[in-house]
Amino acid sequence: MVRLRARGRFDLIGVFSGEGILSFILAFIFSFIGVQSSGDTDINPISTVAKASQIIFGGVSKGSGASEANGQRVNLVAGAVAGGAAAQATDMVGDLKTGHLLRAKPKVQFAAQLFGATIALFLAPGLFILFVAASPCIITGDDHCTYSAPSVAAWAAVAKVCIS
């Protein structure tokens, strides 16, 4: 359960409510950038958008005097929100373009996307819990994890550089 403390900090992950609002505003702006870039070049700039958000939140964390661990956490959350929003917006616009080329009705496409998102809302957390139960090293960060995640190293490096 997420509860708001008196000073505006969420109990769940240690993010100020203002930082959360800023991450959603940046996600909204970066979604437009992702859609425009993907439309012009057919390249979705998820990583670039996420790193830009991380750089912005590096400054926010330094300015707020957050601890290094909390600053890195906020940095990673903000990057994930911006990158995820840009990815989803670009994918949905790509789906609409494909539907347009196939002469599908936009209302039907929107209903299908809404149906799929509703199912994923319940399915994704359950699959994540199942995956973590099978491989707890994903959460604990043990070095002897069977799954390599090279992208995680890049995200962590940017978070450390922005905070230190």
C-alpha angles and dihedrals in degrees: 000000000000116000127181115230122214093260093055099258122134115233095217104065106355100253122146113237090237090054090051092051091048091051090054092048091050090046090054092050094043090050089063090048091050094049093047093046093047091048093051101039107014087237119119108215097208096139094045093049092048093049091049089054090048091053092051092049091047087064092044092051093048091048093050093050094238120172117259094253094047092044091054091048092051090045093053093045092051092048091049093049093050095043093046093049092049091048094049094045092049093046093049093049089048089052091051091050091051090048090050091053089050090046094242118159114257092222091057091048091050091050090050092049091048091049092049092047091050092052091046090051089069100028100051098057091046092051090047091053090048091049093048091048089056094043112022091174087084091070101030095048096228113175093227097067117145091221118072115211109187093172090060090064091056092049092048092047092053091047092051094047093048093050102040 
